């Protein structure tokens, strides 16, 4: 049985043990076959497993608006299903702006299961609306350039990727993906992340941006009361509002490597639209929600915050 998770956390021994036992066979295969020839696993999602109903969203009111000439090539979106309405609206808004051939999705390794600095897969995801396929050629080239084997089983457990697949398939039915999990959450290895940046630069030059999109899967301030959550978000917003004039390491989130990669690929020539900013307490009204866990256990307890952002080159 393949499960999908909806909240962030590392201390889950059951998932860790299952992943460690399951991935041994894929390690043997990876050592014997080139990435392009490895069997492609099928992953399931919350929507394909009918763990929750994909309800039509109540469209939230946007906090900022797009202006003429804004062409987003990157963005940040939450992987907590508690924020369903906002995730759906973010993908819906993006689909109205542009077509996308390939999403490069950067996720943190929430459970510390990655065997290598970067985890890659050539698998497919059953989104509940159809399959989301990996771009196997891009994955194979990336694995070769990074000198890593496919670490397939990490993706069974990583909600930073799987939770987004139903939205992606709904609004971009023909898009393929390159899913990348980077070891660590809050800590950034600039050498490791920088190596990935150098390989993605061609995918996000002026020509590449016309068909590709960099998706940073991230939630922000975790496990804090409302005052500290808002304080942390104020810091994060300094960069998210003005990436040219602020430092990426101001951002407090669970995917700081993704923010670093975004910053380096943006080359200090980015402008942004923060479509939404909210938190789990605000969404759930201070009560635990049956629609996915956002870590809500009271105003002074365990709040997670969310930013939904588009980035384009400075015009």
Beta strands, then each sheet from edge to edge (+ up, - down):
strand 1: 42-44
strand 2: 72-77
strand 3: 102-108
strand 4: 118-120
strand 5: 124-126
strand 6: 131-133
strand 7: 176-182
strand 8: 212-217
strand 9: 270-279
strand 10: 305-313
sheet 1: 1+ 5+ 6-
sheet 2: 4+ 7- 3- 8- 2- 10+ 9-
end
